[in-house]
């Protein structure tokens, strides 16, 4: 692995030195054309009717899931309050001092 990196660097430098200025300009134009092609393809996908429908379906599914989650959270809150009340009552029953067997009074 250590031998490959210097060899690759030397090969890259040799190729760069072997290329004429016209080759560099051609390579730059090729890169720009490739960038434009990618941008045009991305724009085409963004405006595709099937993609827009899929976006709408995904958004609607997200809203439905959020609504279900809010409903479950509200039910969990109610149950938590019930459990809290039951626990509070049981704690009070255990700690109060007016039991019939309490002779400290």
Secondary structure per residue as TSV (DSSP state, phi and psi in degrees):
chain	resnum	aa	ss	phi	psi
A	1	X	-	360.0	-38.6
A	2	X	H	-69.7	-27.1
A	3	X	H	-78.0	-31.4
A	4	X	H	-67.7	-40.8
A	5	X	H	-60.3	-48.3
A	6	X	H	-65.9	-36.3
A	7	X	H	-64.7	-42.8
A	8	X	H	-63.6	-39.8
A	9	X	H	-65.2	-42.4
A	10	X	H	-65.4	-41.9
A	11	X	H	-63.1	-40.7
A	12	X	H	-63.9	-43.9
A	13	X	H	-64.1	-39.1
A	14	X	H	-65.6	-40.8
A	15	X	H	-66.5	-40.3
A	16	X	H	-65.5	-38.1
A	17	X	H	-71.5	-31.0
A	18	X	H	-76.3	-22.0
A	19	X	S	-77.6	139.1
A	20	X	-	-84.6	165.5
A	21	X	H	-57.2	-33.4
A	22	X	H	-64.6	-34.9
A	23	X	H	-65.5	-39.4
A	24	X	H	-63.6	-42.2
A	25	X	H	-66.1	-40.3
A	26	X	H	-63.9	-40.5
A	27	X	H	-65.4	-40.3
A	28	X	H	-62.8	-41.3
A	29	X	H	-65.7	-38.7
A	30	X	H	-62.8	-41.2
A	31	X	H	-65.2	-42.0
A	32	X	H	-63.6	-42.6
A	33	X	H	-62.9	-40.8
A	34	X	H	-63.4	-41.2
A	35	X	H	-62.2	-41.8
A	36	X	H	-64.8	-40.0
A	37	X	H	-62.2	-43.1
A	38	X	H	-64.8	-43.2
A	39	X	H	-62.9	-42.2
A	40	X	H	-65.4	-40.1
A	41	X	H	-64.3	-41.3
A	42	X	H	-64.5	-40.6
A	43	X	H	-65.6	-39.2
A	44	X	H	-62.9	-40.0
A	45	X	H	-67.0	-42.0
A	46	X	H	-63.7	-29.8
A	47	X	T	-100.1	5.6
A	48	X	-	-70.5	134.8
A	49	X	H	-64.2	-37.9
A	50	X	H	-65.2	-39.4
A	51	X	H	-66.4	-41.1
A	52	X	H	-63.8	-39.8
A	53	X	H	-64.6	-41.8
A	54	X	H	-63.0	-40.6
A	55	X	H	-59.3	-46.3
A	56	X	H	-63.6	-41.7
A	57	X	H	-64.0	-42.1
A	58	X	H	-64.8	-42.2
A	59	X	H	-62.3	-44.5
A	60	X	H	-64.4	-41.5
A	61	X	H	-62.5	-38.1
A	62	X	H	-64.7	-40.4
A	63	X	H	-65.5	-42.0
A	64	X	H	-64.4	-41.8
A	65	X	H	-63.9	-40.2
A	66	X	H	-64.6	-40.2
A	67	X	H	-63.8	-44.4
A	68	X	H	-62.7	-40.3
A	69	X	H	-63.8	-42.3
A	70	X	H	-62.9	-38.7
A	71	X	H	-64.8	-45.4
A	72	X	H	-64.3	-37.9
A	73	X	H	-64.7	-39.7
A	74	X	H	-65.1	-41.4
A	75	X	H	-65.2	-39.9
A	76	X	H	-64.6	-36.8
A	77	X	H	-64.4	-42.4
A	78	X	H	-62.6	-45.6
A	79	X	H	-64.8	-37.0
A	80	X	H	-65.0	-40.2
A	81	X	H	-65.6	-39.4
A	82	X	H	-62.1	-46.2
A	83	X	H	-62.8	-40.5
A	84	X	H	-61.6	-43.6
A	85	X	H	-64.3	-42.6
A	86	X	H	-62.9	-41.5
A	87	X	H	-66.3	-41.4
A	88	X	H	-62.0	-43.6
A	89	X	H	-64.9	-42.1
A	90	X	H	-65.8	-39.3
A	91	X	H	-63.7	-42.3
A	92	X	H	-62.9	-42.7
A	93	X	H	-61.6	-37.1
A	94	X	H	-75.4	-34.6
A	95	X	H	-95.6	-12.4
A	96	X	-	-73.4	155.0
A	97	X	S	-106.4	18.7
A	98	X	-	-106.9	36.2
A	99	X	-	-70.9	149.4
A	100	X	T	-61.3	-27.6
A	101	X	T	-89.5	8.1
A	102	X	-	-84.1	113.9
A	103	X	-	-105.4	18.6
A	104	X	-	-91.6	12.2
A	105	X	-	-105.1	360.0
